[in-house]
Amino acid sequence: MKWLKNHEGKLSPKKFYMFTLVPKRLIAVGLTITFKSEFGDRFMYRHSMKAPDEMRELHRKFYGYIKDRSKKA
């Protein structure tokens, strides 16, 4: 989150800003529980496995955004 603040990044939707207030360790525990749940298996893991092109595109765009923002700093 420090990178986001230093580079004037924007989060969307706005509710994601709550993650800037929560300690990283708590987020890690929460995500671990979520990914191990039935919901995580069905709607997160299975979707990512069935949509590899979409996952690659999201990865490319995310790291492209970081690279572009870093150049502007």
Backbone as CSV, one residue per row, in Angstrom:
resi,resn,N_x,N_y,N_z,CA_x,CA_y,CA_z,C_x,C_y,C_z
1,MET,0.814,-1.197,0.000,0.000,0.000,0.000,0.858,1.262,0.000
2,LYS,2.084,1.111,0.505,2.983,2.260,0.493,3.249,2.710,-0.946
3,TRP,3.456,1.729,-1.837,3.693,2.055,-3.238,2.510,2.825,-3.800
4,LEU,1.303,2.383,-3.484,0.094,3.025,-3.974,0.040,4.490,-3.541
5,LYS,0.331,4.738,-2.270,0.310,6.115,-1.765,1.409,6.960,-2.397
6,ASN,2.610,6.399,-2.532,3.742,7.146,-3.088,3.567,7.471,-4.565
7,HIS,2.815,6.678,-5.284,2.664,6.871,-6.710,1.268,7.336,-7.109
8,GLU,0.513,7.788,-6.145,-0.819,8.344,-6.396,-1.715,7.379,-7.161
9,GLY,-1.589,6.098,-6.856,-2.445,5.104,-7.495,-3.866,5.221,-6.977
10,LYS,-4.790,4.751,-7.757,-6.208,4.793,-7.387,-6.743,3.367,-7.291
11,LEU,-7.547,3.123,-6.284,-8.195,1.827,-6.127,-9.638,1.915,-6.590
12,SER,-10.090,0.842,-7.198,-11.468,0.785,-7.648,-11.961,-0.643,-7.469
13,PRO,-13.087,-0.834,-6.852,-13.984,0.139,-6.238,-13.384,0.708,-4.949
14,LYS,-13.957,1.794,-4.508,-13.423,2.536,-3.360,-13.363,1.708,-2.083
15,LYS,-14.211,0.680,-1.970,-14.193,-0.132,-0.752,-12.850,-0.837,-0.559
16,PHE,-12.037,-0.951,-1.600,-10.725,-1.574,-1.462,-9.770,-0.733,-0.615
17,TYR,-10.091,0.539,-0.403,-9.250,1.373,0.454,-9.213,0.864,1.893
18,MET,-10.211,0.052,2.277,-10.195,-0.499,3.631,-8.945,-1.355,3.843
19,PHE,-8.412,-1.945,2.767,-7.207,-2.749,2.889,-5.981,-1.921,3.261
20,THR,-6.024,-0.619,3.029,-4.900,0.231,3.416,-4.879,0.469,4.923
21,LEU,-5.987,0.198,5.588,-6.096,0.422,7.031,-5.867,-0.841,7.857
22,VAL,-5.955,-1.995,7.205,-5.859,-3.280,7.904,-4.406,-3.769,7.857
23,PRO,-3.886,-4.270,8.976,-2.515,-4.811,8.973,-2.361,-5.956,7.964
24,LYS,-1.206,-6.008,7.302,-0.961,-7.021,6.270,-1.165,-8.437,6.797
25,ARG,-0.750,-8.690,8.024,-0.868,-10.035,8.587,-2.346,-10.455,8.669
26,LEU,-3.205,-9.527,9.053,-4.631,-9.819,9.137,-5.221,-10.084,7.748
27,ILE,-4.782,-9.329,6.765,-5.233,-9.554,5.386,-4.782,-10.935,4.920
28,ALA,-3.534,-11.296,5.217,-3.009,-12.607,4.810,-3.821,-13.737,5.431
29,VAL,-4.146,-13.621,6.710,-4.943,-14.653,7.387,-6.337,-14.729,6.755
30,GLY,-6.948,-13.583,6.533,-8.284,-13.552,5.933,-8.312,-14.151,4.536
31,LEU,-7.316,-13.828,3.728,-7.266,-14.384,2.379,-6.983,-15.888,2.396
32,THR,-6.157,-16.322,3.331,-5.888,-17.757,3.466,-7.178,-18.509,3.760
33,ILE,-7.949,-17.997,4.697,-9.223,-18.627,5.050,-10.175,-18.611,3.853
34,THR,-10.230,-17.487,3.152,-11.115,-17.357,1.997,-10.739,-18.344,0.892
35,PHE,-9.443,-18.419,0.564,-9.015,-19.309,-0.513,-9.220,-20.781,-0.165
36,LYS,-9.174,-21.130,1.112,-9.372,-22.514,1.530,-10.846,-22.881,1.683
37,SER,-11.724,-21.902,1.585,-13.157,-22.146,1.768,-13.793,-22.686,0.487
38,GLU,-15.012,-23.153,0.612,-15.788,-23.608,-0.554,-15.959,-22.456,-1.548
39,PHE,-16.226,-21.260,-1.036,-16.368,-20.073,-1.895,-15.081,-19.836,-2.675
40,GLY,-13.947,-19.850,-1.984,-12.666,-19.623,-2.644,-12.377,-20.663,-3.700
41,ASP,-12.680,-21.916,-3.380,-12.446,-22.990,-4.347,-13.332,-22.820,-5.574
42,ARG,-14.585,-22.595,-5.345,-15.543,-22.543,-6.450,-15.421,-21.268,-7.286
43,PHE,-15.364,-20.122,-6.641,-15.465,-18.865,-7.381,-14.135,-18.166,-7.643
44,MET,-13.087,-18.566,-6.971,-11.803,-17.913,-7.206,-10.854,-18.875,-7.931
45,TYR,-10.547,-19.989,-7.304,-9.597,-20.935,-7.883,-10.099,-21.509,-9.201
46,ARG,-11.302,-22.048,-9.193,-11.817,-22.680,-10.417,-11.942,-21.676,-11.556
47,HIS,-12.372,-20.459,-11.232,-12.489,-19.444,-12.277,-11.115,-19.128,-12.860
48,SER,-10.121,-18.960,-11.992,-8.794,-18.628,-12.503,-8.216,-19.753,-13.354
49,MET,-8.523,-21.002,-13.013,-8.039,-22.138,-13.793,-8.755,-22.259,-15.138
50,LYS,-9.998,-21.810,-15.201,-10.760,-21.893,-16.451,-10.560,-20.668,-17.336
51,ALA,-9.922,-19.645,-16.813,-9.751,-18.404,-17.571,-8.282,-17.967,-17.578
52,PRO,-7.372,-18.806,-18.068,-5.952,-18.447,-18.023,-5.611,-17.210,-18.846
53,ASP,-6.291,-17.013,-19.968,-6.017,-15.821,-20.777,-6.385,-14.546,-20.021
54,GLU,-7.521,-14.583,-19.330,-7.946,-13.433,-18.537,-6.956,-13.157,-17.410
55,MET,-6.478,-14.205,-16.755,-5.517,-14.045,-15.655,-4.200,-13.461,-16.165
56,ARG,-3.738,-13.927,-17.327,-2.503,-13.384,-17.920,-2.681,-11.912,-18.279
57,GLU,-3.857,-11.578,-18.811,-4.122,-10.182,-19.182,-4.157,-9.283,-17.949
58,LEU,-4.805,-9.743,-16.881,-4.826,-8.963,-15.636,-3.410,-8.781,-15.090
59,HIS,-2.623,-9.830,-15.135,-1.233,-9.770,-14.684,-0.449,-8.753,-15.514
60,ARG,-0.581,-8.836,-16.830,0.129,-7.919,-17.722,-0.267,-6.463,-17.465
61,LYS,-1.562,-6.222,-17.320,-2.029,-4.852,-17.092,-1.584,-4.318,-15.733
62,PHE,-1.647,-5.160,-14.715,-1.247,-4.724,-13.380,0.229,-4.327,-13.356
63,TYR,1.096,-5.188,-13.866,2.517,-4.871,-13.855,2.858,-3.751,-14.828
64,GLY,2.105,-3.621,-15.909,2.285,-2.485,-16.805,1.932,-1.175,-16.107
65,TYR,0.861,-1.208,-15.329,0.451,-0.021,-14.569,1.543,0.373,-13.577
66,ILE,2.080,-0.598,-12.856,3.130,-0.312,-11.887,4.357,0.269,-12.599
67,LYS,4.730,-0.317,-13.714,5.896,0.160,-14.464,5.687,1.597,-14.943
68,ASP,4.509,1.881,-15.504,4.207,3.232,-15.982,4.216,4.250,-14.854
69,ARG,3.629,3.894,-13.717,3.582,4.810,-12.571,4.986,5.051,-12.011
70,SER,5.827,4.026,-12.026,7.180,4.162,-11.510,8.008,5.104,-12.372
71,LYS,7.783,5.083,-13.673,8.503,5.984,-14.594,8.126,7.434,-14.340
72,LYS,6.868,7.681,-13.969,6.382,9.038,-13.760,6.852,9.630,-12.433
73,ALA,7.300,8.789,-11.517,7.699,9.255,-10.181,9.075,9.888,-10.187
